[in-house]
Amino acid sequence: MYFVIGLFLLIFSGADKSIQNDDLLACITKYDAKWGEDCSQCKYMNDTYTVFFKNNCDQILDVKCAVQENDLYWKTYTFLNVEPERTFTAYACRGTGKYQYWVKLSGDRSIELPSDDVINHRED
């Protein structure tokens, strides 16, 4: 009986550690995207592309988003400690409609989110 309890604790105490980074990508969903949203940071309102994201998992996550401008530069945003069910947005003032994102467990120092230079291919 002690063996079964010990095995049960061993299996379930490491559950969060067994989560793969690819699995975490599925935690973040795009639930909307809009063109021409008002943006105090943009002077070209008609070309503004805003993407709306949500954390659909039970884990607190760190997320880096990039939305592509029409000059092919990726405008980036880092969201730390994104709690379950939290929503957040990222935008490009003159967007192409393309976006990408990276996810890791909040506080996981074994994984680094990409730098802006790496995302924009200025550093490999």
C-alpha positions in Angstrom: 0.0 0.0 0.0 2.8 2.4 0.8 4.4 1.6 -2.5 1.1 2.6 -4.3 0.8 5.9 -2.4 4.5 6.7 -3.0 4.1 5.9 -6.7 1.0 8.1 -6.9 2.8 11.0 -5.2 5.8 10.6 -7.5 3.7 10.6 -10.6 1.5 13.6 -9.6 4.1 15.7 -7.9 6.1 16.0 -11.2 3.0 16.7 -13.3 3.9 20.3 -14.0 7.6 19.4 -14.8 6.4 17.0 -17.4 4.6 19.7 -19.4 6.4 20.2 -22.7 6.8 23.6 -24.2 4.8 22.5 -27.3 1.9 21.7 -25.0 2.1 25.2 -23.6 1.6 26.7 -27.0 -1.9 25.3 -27.0 -2.6 27.2 -23.8 -2.6 30.5 -25.6 -5.4 31.0 -28.1 -6.2 33.9 -30.4 -9.8 34.6 -29.8 -10.1 37.7 -32.0 -8.2 39.9 -34.4 -9.3 43.3 -35.7 -8.2 45.8 -38.3 -8.5 49.6 -37.8 -8.9 49.5 -34.0 -8.2 52.8 -32.2 -4.7 52.9 -30.9 -3.1 55.9 -29.2 0.3 54.7 -30.3 -0.5 54.6 -34.1 -1.3 57.4 -36.5 -2.5 55.0 -39.2 -5.7 53.7 -37.7 -7.0 51.9 -40.9 -3.9 49.8 -41.0 -3.8 48.9 -37.3 -3.9 45.1 -36.7 -4.7 44.0 -33.2 -4.6 40.4 -32.0 -6.5 39.3 -28.9 -5.1 36.3 -26.9 -6.2 34.3 -23.9 -4.5 31.9 -21.5 -6.8 28.8 -21.5 -4.7 26.6 -19.2 -4.4 26.3 -15.4 -0.7 27.3 -15.4 0.7 30.8 -15.0 2.7 31.6 -18.2 5.2 33.9 -19.6 4.4 34.8 -23.2 6.2 36.7 -26.0 4.1 37.9 -28.9 5.2 39.4 -32.2 2.9 41.1 -34.7 4.3 41.9 -38.2 4.4 45.5 -39.5 4.1 46.1 -43.3 7.9 46.8 -43.4 8.3 43.1 -42.2 9.6 44.2 -38.8 8.1 42.3 -35.9 6.7 44.5 -33.1 7.1 42.5 -29.9 5.4 42.3 -26.5 6.4 40.4 -23.4 3.7 39.4 -21.0 4.9 37.9 -17.7 2.8 36.0 -15.1 -0.2 35.6 -17.4 -2.7 34.0 -15.1 -5.4 31.4 -16.2 -8.2 33.0 -18.2 -6.4 36.3 -18.5 -6.6 38.1 -21.9 -4.1 40.4 -23.5 -3.5 42.1 -26.8 -0.7 42.8 -29.2 -0.8 45.1 -32.2 1.0 46.5 -35.3 0.3 50.0 -36.4 0.6 49.1 -40.1 0.1 45.4 -39.9 0.3 42.5 -42.4 -2.1 40.3 -40.4 0.7 37.9 -39.3 1.6 37.1 -35.7 3.5 34.6 -33.7 4.1 33.8 -30.1 6.3 31.8 -27.7 5.2 30.4 -24.3 6.9 29.0 -21.2 5.9 28.4 -17.6 6.2 31.5 -15.6 9.6 31.6 -13.8 11.1 28.7 -15.7 14.7 29.8 -16.1 15.6 26.8 -18.2 13.8 28.2 -21.2 14.4 31.7 -22.6 11.9 33.5 -24.7 13.5 34.8 -27.9 15.0 38.3 -28.0 13.6 41.0 -30.3 16.8 40.8 -32.3 16.4 37.0 -32.8 12.7 37.5 -33.8 13.7 40.2 -36.3 16.6 38.1 -37.7 19.2 40.6 -36.6 20.9 38.0 -34.4 21.2 34.2 -34.6 
